[in-house]
């Protein structure tokens, strides 16, 4: 049996579960709010073109209005000034969009401290228990924040959201083989990261190193600590800095 037929049969037969890590995209989806004088993205919306009526009697379709970084989305290196000479979202090699993933679960810590920061020693302790971070794979950082995604204010929480320390972000970018970082929060950085040195270190270090970001993930609690495979294909927007994305995980059951 071919490898691909075996994969399809395993998915259809339930030996491999497909877990959707994507938040639904609607006008209610929380979006990042930057303070003045910075510009902000628009909310997602649909503008109806026709719906089985005189504008188009047999079809329904819409124009989509959204930002690149709305809902569950993919950050390409060019999104940040440190990666300005790197890949735009259309240039990300397709082979990089299917990769192994591990889950670092710090939901209990984030529940007690909304400003909780992942540190290098947390990751090294995890590696001692579970093995090395995956070469060319995703570090998925679970904080339980997806449970807040139904309400904009609760999700942003007055800029008090968990993230990663400056030192850990720099270390992940320079010293580990991961392809990217995935989080449940509105962005890959902590809510208070505007006050860090440098500001927004996950964006600065990881995108500057040619790595990627995934944000506003959900259902990370349904994944094993190791062993999942993530599919995260963004729209190939030419010149784009990112894109909404349907993130799926394959898990052996």
The 8 nearest C-alpha neighbors of each residue, nearest first, counted from 0:
[[1, 5, 2, 4, 3, 6, 8, 7],
 [2, 0, 4, 3, 5, 6, 7, 8],
 [1, 3, 5, 4, 6, 0, 7, 8],
 [2, 4, 6, 5, 1, 7, 0, 8],
 [5, 3, 7, 1, 6, 2, 8, 0],
 [4, 6, 2, 8, 3, 7, 9, 1],
 [5, 7, 3, 9, 4, 8, 2, 10],
 [8, 6, 4, 10, 9, 5, 11, 3],
 [7, 9, 11, 5, 10, 6, 12, 4],
 [8, 10, 14, 12, 6, 15, 7, 11],
 [11, 9, 15, 7, 13, 8, 12, 14],
 [12, 10, 8, 9, 13, 7, 14, 15],
 [11, 13, 9, 10, 14, 8, 15, 7],
 [12, 14, 15, 10, 11, 16, 9, 252],
 [13, 15, 9, 252, 12, 251, 10, 16],
 [16, 14, 251, 10, 13, 9, 250, 252],
 [15, 17, 250, 249, 13, 18, 10, 251],
 [16, 18, 249, 248, 247, 250, 19, 15],
 [19, 17, 248, 247, 16, 20, 249, 250],
 [18, 20, 247, 21, 246, 248, 17, 218],
 [19, 21, 217, 216, 246, 218, 247, 18],
 [22, 20, 246, 19, 216, 245, 71, 217],
 [21, 23, 71, 24, 217, 216, 70, 215],
 [24, 22, 21, 25, 28, 70, 71, 27],
 [25, 23, 28, 70, 22, 26, 43, 27],
 [26, 24, 27, 28, 43, 23, 44, 42],
 [25, 27, 43, 44, 28, 42, 24, 45],
 [28, 26, 25, 29, 149, 24, 151, 150],
 [27, 29, 25, 26, 24, 70, 30, 149],
 [30, 28, 151, 27, 148, 70, 150, 31],
 [31, 29, 69, 28, 32, 185, 70, 42],
 [30, 32, 185, 33, 29, 39, 40, 186],
 [33, 31, 39, 30, 34, 40, 155, 38],
 [32, 34, 37, 39, 31, 35, 38, 36],
 [35, 33, 37, 36, 32, 38, 39, 31],
 [36, 34, 37, 33, 38, 39, 32, 31],
 [35, 37, 34, 38, 33, 39, 32, 40],
 [38, 36, 35, 34, 33, 39, 32, 40],
 [39, 37, 36, 40, 33, 35, 34, 32],
 [40, 38, 33, 32, 41, 37, 31, 34],
 [39, 41, 66, 42, 38, 31, 68, 30],
 [42, 40, 66, 65, 43, 39, 64, 30],
 [41, 43, 26, 65, 44, 40, 30, 66],
 [42, 44, 65, 26, 64, 25, 41, 45],
 [43, 45, 64, 26, 63, 42, 25, 65],
 [44, 46, 63, 62, 61, 64, 47, 43],
 [47, 45, 62, 61, 63, 48, 44, 64],
 [46, 48, 61, 49, 45, 60, 62, 50],
 [49, 47, 61, 60, 46, 62, 50, 54],
 [50, 48, 54, 55, 59, 47, 60, 51],
 [49, 51, 59, 52, 58, 55, 60, 48],
 [52, 50, 56, 57, 58, 55, 59, 49],
 [51, 53, 56, 55, 54, 50, 49, 57],
 [52, 54, 55, 56, 51, 49, 50, 57],
 [53, 55, 49, 52, 56, 48, 50, 51],
 [56, 54, 53, 52, 49, 51, 58, 57],
 [55, 57, 51, 52, 53, 58, 54, 50],
 [58, 56, 51, 55, 59, 52, 50, 49],
 [57, 59, 51, 55, 50, 56, 60, 49],
 [58, 60, 50, 49, 51, 61, 57, 55],
 [61, 59, 48, 49, 47, 58, 50, 62],
 [62, 60, 47, 48, 46, 45, 63, 59],
 [61, 63, 46, 45, 47, 64, 48, 60],
 [62, 64, 45, 44, 61, 65, 46, 43],
 [65, 63, 44, 43, 45, 62, 66, 46],
 [66, 64, 43, 41, 42, 63, 44, 67],
 [65, 67, 68, 69, 40, 41, 64, 43],
 [66, 68, 242, 241, 69, 243, 65, 240],
 [67, 69, 66, 72, 242, 241, 243, 70],
 [70, 68, 66, 67, 30, 243, 72, 71],
 [71, 69, 72, 24, 215, 28, 243, 22],
 [70, 72, 215, 214, 21, 243, 22, 216],
 [73, 71, 243, 244, 242, 214, 68, 213],
 [72, 74, 213, 241, 242, 212, 244, 243],
 [75, 73, 212, 241, 211, 213, 78, 240],
 [74, 76, 88, 241, 240, 77, 211, 78],
 [77, 75, 206, 82, 78, 209, 85, 86],
 [76, 78, 83, 82, 87, 85, 79, 75],
 [79, 77, 240, 76, 75, 74, 241, 82],
 [80, 78, 82, 77, 81, 83, 76, 202],
 [79, 81, 83, 82, 78, 77, 203, 207],
 [80, 82, 207, 79, 83, 203, 206, 204],
 [83, 81, 207, 77, 76, 85, 80, 79],
 [82, 84, 77, 80, 85, 81, 79, 76],
 [85, 83, 82, 77, 86, 81, 76, 80],
 [86, 84, 82, 77, 76, 83, 209, 87],
 [87, 85, 90, 76, 77, 91, 88, 75],
 [86, 88, 77, 90, 240, 89, 239, 238],
 [87, 89, 75, 239, 90, 241, 240, 91],
 [90, 88, 235, 236, 237, 87, 91, 239],
 [91, 89, 86, 87, 88, 92, 235, 237],
 [90, 92, 88, 89, 86, 93, 87, 95],
 [91, 93, 94, 95, 90, 96, 89, 86],
 [94, 92, 95, 96, 91, 97, 232, 90],
 [93, 95, 92, 96, 97, 98, 91, 232],
 [96, 94, 93, 92, 97, 98, 91, 135],
 [95, 97, 231, 93, 94, 232, 230, 98],
 [98, 96, 230, 95, 229, 94, 231, 228],
 [97, 99, 136, 229, 228, 96, 95, 100],
 [100, 98, 228, 136, 227, 229, 137, 133],
 [99, 101, 137, 136, 227, 228, 138, 229],
 [100, 102, 225, 138, 224, 139, 137, 103],
 [103, 101, 139, 224, 140, 104, 138, 225],
 [102, 104, 140, 141, 139, 105, 101, 224],
 [103, 105, 141, 106, 102, 140, 142, 107],
 [106, 104, 142, 108, 107, 141, 109, 103],
 [105, 107, 142, 143, 109, 108, 104, 141],
 [108, 106, 110, 109, 105, 111, 142, 143],
 [107, 109, 111, 105, 110, 106, 112, 115],
 [110, 108, 112, 106, 113, 111, 115, 107],
 [109, 111, 107, 108, 112, 106, 113, 143],
 [110, 112, 108, 109, 113, 107, 115, 106],
 [113, 111, 109, 115, 114, 110, 108, 161],
 [112, 114, 109, 160, 161, 115, 159, 110],
 [113, 115, 161, 160, 112, 159, 116, 109],
 [116, 114, 161, 112, 109, 113, 162, 108],
 [117, 115, 163, 162, 164, 161, 118, 114],
 [116, 118, 163, 164, 162, 121, 115, 119],
 [119, 117, 167, 121, 120, 164, 116, 163],
 [120, 118, 167, 122, 121, 123, 117, 166],
 [119, 121, 123, 122, 118, 124, 117, 125],
 [122, 120, 124, 118, 119, 123, 125, 117],
 [121, 123, 125, 119, 124, 120, 126, 118],
 [124, 122, 126, 120, 125, 121, 119, 127],
 [123, 125, 127, 121, 126, 122, 120, 128],
 [124, 126, 122, 128, 123, 127, 129, 121],
 [127, 125, 130, 123, 129, 131, 128, 124],
 [128, 126, 124, 125, 129, 130, 123, 131],
 [127, 129, 125, 126, 130, 124, 123, 131],
 [130, 128, 126, 127, 125, 131, 225, 224],
 [131, 129, 126, 127, 128, 132, 125, 133],
 [132, 130, 126, 133, 129, 127, 134, 125],
 [131, 133, 134, 177, 130, 126, 176, 101],
 [134, 132, 136, 177, 135, 131, 99, 176],
 [133, 135, 176, 177, 136, 132, 178, 175],
 [136, 134, 178, 177, 176, 133, 98, 137],
 [137, 135, 99, 177, 133, 98, 178, 134],
 [138, 136, 100, 179, 180, 177, 178, 139],
 [137, 139, 180, 101, 100, 181, 140, 102],
 [140, 138, 181, 102, 101, 137, 182, 180],
 [139, 141, 103, 182, 102, 181, 138, 104],
 [140, 142, 104, 143, 105, 103, 106, 139],
 [141, 143, 106, 105, 144, 109, 104, 140],
 [144, 142, 106, 145, 141, 146, 183, 109],
 [143, 145, 146, 142, 147, 183, 184, 148],
 [144, 146, 148, 147, 217, 183, 143, 216],
 [145, 147, 144, 148, 143, 149, 217, 154],
 [148, 146, 154, 145, 149, 144, 153, 150],
 [147, 149, 145, 154, 150, 146, 29, 151],
 [148, 150, 147, 151, 28, 146, 154, 27],
 [151, 149, 153, 148, 152, 154, 147, 29],
 [152, 150, 29, 154, 153, 155, 149, 148],
 [153, 151, 155, 154, 156, 150, 157, 29],
 [152, 154, 156, 150, 151, 155, 147, 148],
 [153, 155, 147, 151, 152, 148, 156, 150],
 [154, 156, 152, 157, 153, 158, 151, 160],
 [157, 155, 153, 159, 154, 158, 152, 160],
 [156, 158, 159, 155, 152, 190, 153, 160],
 [159, 157, 190, 156, 155, 191, 160, 189],
 [160, 158, 190, 156, 157, 114, 113, 191],
 [159, 161, 190, 113, 114, 189, 158, 156],
 [162, 160, 114, 115, 189, 113, 116, 109],
 [161, 163, 189, 116, 188, 117, 115, 160],
 [162, 164, 117, 116, 168, 189, 167, 188],
 [163, 165, 167, 116, 166, 118, 117, 168],
 [166, 164, 168, 167, 200, 169, 163, 195],
 [165, 167, 169, 164, 168, 170, 119, 118],
 [168, 166, 119, 170, 164, 118, 169, 165],
 [167, 169, 171, 201, 165, 170, 166, 200],
 [168, 170, 172, 166, 167, 204, 171, 173],
 [171, 169, 167, 174, 173, 172, 168, 166],
 [172, 170, 175, 168, 169, 174, 173, 167],
 [173, 171, 205, 169, 170, 204, 208, 174],
 [172, 174, 170, 171, 169, 175, 208, 204],
 [173, 175, 170, 171, 172, 176, 169, 177],
 [174, 176, 171, 177, 173, 172, 170, 132],
 [177, 175, 134, 135, 178, 133, 174, 132],
 [178, 176, 135, 136, 134, 179, 175, 137],
 [179, 177, 135, 136, 210, 137, 211, 176],
 [178, 180, 211, 210, 137, 212, 177, 138],
 [179, 181, 138, 212, 137, 139, 213, 211],
 [180, 182, 213, 139, 214, 212, 140, 138],
 [183, 181, 214, 140, 184, 187, 216, 139],
 [184, 182, 215, 216, 145, 144, 214, 217],
 [183, 185, 215, 186, 182, 144, 214, 187],
 [186, 184, 215, 214, 31, 30, 183, 187],
 [187, 185, 188, 184, 214, 215, 182, 189],
 [186, 188, 182, 214, 201, 212, 184, 189],
 [189, 187, 162, 186, 201, 199, 192, 190],
 [190, 188, 162, 161, 192, 191, 160, 163],
 [189, 191, 158, 160, 159, 192, 188, 161],
 [192, 190, 189, 193, 158, 194, 159, 195],
 [193, 191, 199, 195, 189, 194, 190, 198],
 [194, 192, 198, 191, 195, 199, 190, 197],
 [193, 195, 192, 198, 191, 196, 197, 199],
 [196, 194, 198, 192, 197, 193, 199, 165],
 [197, 195, 198, 194, 165, 200, 199, 192],
 [196, 198, 195, 200, 199, 165, 203, 194],
 [197, 199, 195, 193, 196, 200, 192, 194],
 [198, 200, 192, 202, 201, 188, 193, 203],
 [201, 199, 203, 202, 165, 198, 204, 197],
 [202, 200, 168, 203, 205, 204, 188, 199],
 [203, 201, 200, 206, 199, 205, 204, 79],
 [202, 204, 200, 201, 207, 81, 206, 205],
 [205, 203, 207, 169, 201, 200, 172, 206],
 [204, 206, 172, 208, 210, 207, 201, 202],
 [207, 205, 76, 210, 209, 208, 202, 82],
 [206, 208, 82, 81, 204, 205, 209, 203],
 [209, 207, 205, 206, 210, 172, 204, 82],
 [210, 208, 206, 76, 207, 85, 205, 82],
 [209, 211, 206, 179, 178, 205, 208, 76],
 [212, 210, 179, 75, 74, 206, 76, 178],
 [211, 213, 74, 180, 179, 73, 181, 214],
 [214, 212, 181, 73, 72, 180, 182, 74],
 [213, 215, 182, 71, 186, 216, 72, 181],
 [216, 214, 183, 71, 184, 185, 70, 182],
 [215, 217, 183, 20, 214, 21, 182, 71],
 [216, 218, 20, 145, 219, 21, 183, 22],
 [219, 217, 220, 221, 20, 216, 19, 222],
 [218, 220, 221, 222, 217, 141, 20, 102],
 [219, 221, 218, 222, 141, 223, 217, 104],
 [222, 220, 219, 218, 223, 18, 250, 217],
 [221, 223, 219, 220, 224, 227, 250, 102],
 [224, 222, 225, 226, 227, 221, 102, 101],
 [223, 225, 102, 101, 222, 103, 226, 129],
 [226, 224, 101, 223, 227, 100, 102, 129],
 [225, 227, 223, 228, 100, 99, 101, 224],
 [228, 226, 250, 100, 249, 99, 225, 248],
 [227, 229, 99, 249, 248, 98, 100, 226],
 [230, 228, 248, 98, 97, 247, 99, 100],
 [229, 231, 97, 247, 96, 246, 248, 232],
 [230, 232, 246, 96, 229, 245, 233, 244],
 [231, 233, 96, 244, 230, 234, 245, 246],
 [234, 232, 244, 242, 235, 243, 73, 231],
 [233, 235, 236, 242, 232, 244, 89, 243],
 [236, 234, 89, 88, 237, 233, 90, 239],
 [237, 235, 239, 89, 234, 238, 88, 242],
 [238, 236, 89, 239, 235, 88, 87, 90],
 [237, 239, 87, 236, 240, 89, 88, 90],
 [240, 238, 236, 88, 237, 241, 87, 89],
 [241, 239, 78, 75, 87, 77, 88, 74],
 [242, 240, 74, 67, 73, 75, 88, 239],
 [241, 243, 67, 73, 72, 233, 234, 68],
 [242, 244, 72, 71, 67, 69, 73, 233],
 [243, 245, 233, 72, 246, 71, 242, 232],
 [246, 244, 21, 231, 247, 232, 243, 71],
 [245, 247, 231, 20, 21, 230, 244, 19],
 [248, 246, 19, 230, 20, 18, 229, 245],
 [247, 249, 229, 18, 228, 17, 230, 227],
 [250, 248, 17, 228, 227, 16, 15, 229],
 [249, 251, 227, 16, 15, 252, 248, 17],
 [252, 250, 15, 14, 16, 249, 227, 226],
 [251, 14, 15, 250, 16, 13, 249, 9]]
